[in-house]
């Protein structure tokens, strides 16, 4: 009986390792990408997303600065290819679904990332006070901010 339990444990562990190793970059074209980062304020520290509008054009909506208003800019398919390249280079398709620290943290920061592809696949990950160790999220954030610098403001915040 003990051998049978050990056997199932080993097989389960093997499937667990293989399941992680089988993740690969989706094959379809990137059709949308979203990244948000939250601090201690109710409003996102950064919010950005690129998706197709009703005409099929890609539109980036993002903040130029921390806690700032949203700006919008049309982008071309080369921009989407560059986002896809970042995702592939940083192996963001290997991200866990959720990240959190081993200790309870009651205040801090959080983030979410989603990428959708033309083949119907998607990558979705989020975290609270923890994240992946690579540079993928920072590169996505930086690229969105770079692109939106000459965008048109579409959100106007109340002066306080």
C-alpha positions in Angstrom: 0.0 0.0 0.0 2.9 2.4 0.8 4.5 1.7 -2.5 1.3 2.6 -4.3 1.1 5.9 -2.5 4.8 6.6 -3.3 4.2 5.8 -6.9 1.2 8.1 -7.2 3.2 10.8 -5.4 6.1 10.5 -7.9 3.7 10.5 -10.9 1.9 13.5 -9.6 5.2 15.4 -9.1 6.3 14.5 -12.6 3.0 15.8 -14.1 3.5 19.0 -12.1 7.0 19.5 -13.4 5.9 18.7 -17.0 2.9 21.0 -16.7 5.1 24.0 -15.9 7.7 23.0 -18.6 5.0 22.8 -21.3 4.1 26.5 -21.2 5.1 28.2 -24.5 4.6 31.4 -26.3 1.1 31.6 -27.9 1.3 31.3 -31.7 -1.3 33.9 -32.7 -0.7 37.6 -33.3 -1.0 39.9 -30.2 -4.4 41.6 -30.3 -4.4 43.4 -26.9 -2.2 44.0 -23.9 -3.1 45.6 -20.6 -0.9 46.5 -17.6 -1.9 48.3 -14.4 0.0 49.0 -11.2 -1.7 50.1 -8.0 -0.2 51.9 -5.0 -1.9 52.9 -1.9 -4.3 55.4 -3.5 -7.7 54.4 -4.9 -6.6 55.5 -8.5 -4.1 53.3 -10.3 -0.5 54.5 -10.2 -0.3 53.5 -13.9 -2.9 52.2 -16.3 -2.3 51.3 -19.9 -3.9 49.1 -22.5 -3.8 48.6 -26.3 -6.7 47.1 -28.1 -8.5 47.3 -31.5 -11.2 49.8 -32.0 -14.4 49.2 -34.1 -12.4 50.1 -37.3 -9.7 47.5 -36.6 -7.1 50.1 -35.7 -5.0 49.6 -32.5 -5.4 52.3 -29.9 -3.2 52.8 -26.9 -4.7 54.4 -23.8 -2.2 55.1 -21.0 -1.0 57.5 -18.4 2.1 59.6 -19.2 2.9 60.1 -15.6 2.2 58.4 -12.3 -1.4 58.9 -11.1 -1.9 61.2 -14.1 -4.8 61.4 -16.6 -5.2 59.0 -19.6 -4.0 59.8 -23.0 -4.8 58.1 -26.3 -2.9 57.3 -29.5 -3.4 55.1 -32.5 -0.5 52.7 -33.0 0.3 50.3 -35.9 0.9 46.6 -36.1 4.7 47.1 -35.7 4.0 48.4 -32.1 2.0 45.2 -31.4 4.8 43.1 -32.8 7.2 44.9 -30.4 5.0 44.2 -27.4 4.8 40.6 -28.5 8.6 40.5 -28.8 8.9 41.8 -25.2 6.5 39.1 -24.0 8.6 36.5 -25.8 12.0 37.7 -24.8 11.1 38.0 -21.1 9.2 34.7 -21.3 6.1 36.4 -19.8 4.0 33.4 -20.9 5.7 31.5 -18.0 4.2 33.9 -15.4 2.3 32.4 -12.6 -1.4 33.4 -12.3 -0.8 35.1 -9.0 2.1 36.4 -7.0 2.1 37.3 -3.3 4.7 37.5 -0.6 5.2 34.7 1.9 4.3 37.1 4.8 1.0 39.0 5.0 1.4 42.6 3.8 -1.6 44.8 4.6 -0.5 47.8 2.5 1.7 48.2 -0.5 1.3 47.7 -4.2 -0.3 45.5 -6.7 -0.4 44.9 -10.5 -2.1 43.1 -13.2 -1.1 42.0 -16.7 -3.1 40.5 -19.6 -2.2 39.7 -23.2 -4.6 38.3 -25.7 -3.8 36.6 -29.0 -5.6 36.0 -32.3 -5.5 32.2 -31.7 -7.8 32.7 -28.7 -5.0 32.1 -26.1 -4.2 34.6 -23.4 -1.7 35.3 -20.6 -3.0 36.7 -17.4 -1.1 37.4 -14.2 -1.4 39.6 -11.2 0.3 40.2 -7.9 0.1 41.9 -4.5 3.5 43.1 -3.1 5.3 40.5 -5.2 6.0 39.8 -8.9 8.1 37.9 -11.4 11.9 38.5 -11.2 12.4 39.4 -14.8 12.1 42.8 -16.5 8.9 42.1 -18.6 6.4 44.3 -16.7 8.9 47.2 -16.5 9.5 47.0 -20.2 5.8 46.9 -21.0 5.2 49.9 -18.7 8.1 51.9 -20.2 7.1 51.2 -23.8 3.5 52.3 -23.2 4.7 55.5 -21.6 7.2 56.1 -24.4 4.5 55.6 -27.0 1.8 57.8 -25.4 4.0 60.9 -25.0 2.5 62.5 -28.1 -1.0 61.2 -27.4 -4.2 63.2 -27.0 -5.5 63.6 -23.4 -8.9 61.8 -23.0 -9.3 62.1 -19.3 -9.4 65.2 -17.2 -8.9 64.9 -13.5 -10.5 67.3 -11.0 -8.2 69.8 -9.5 -7.9 69.3 -5.7 
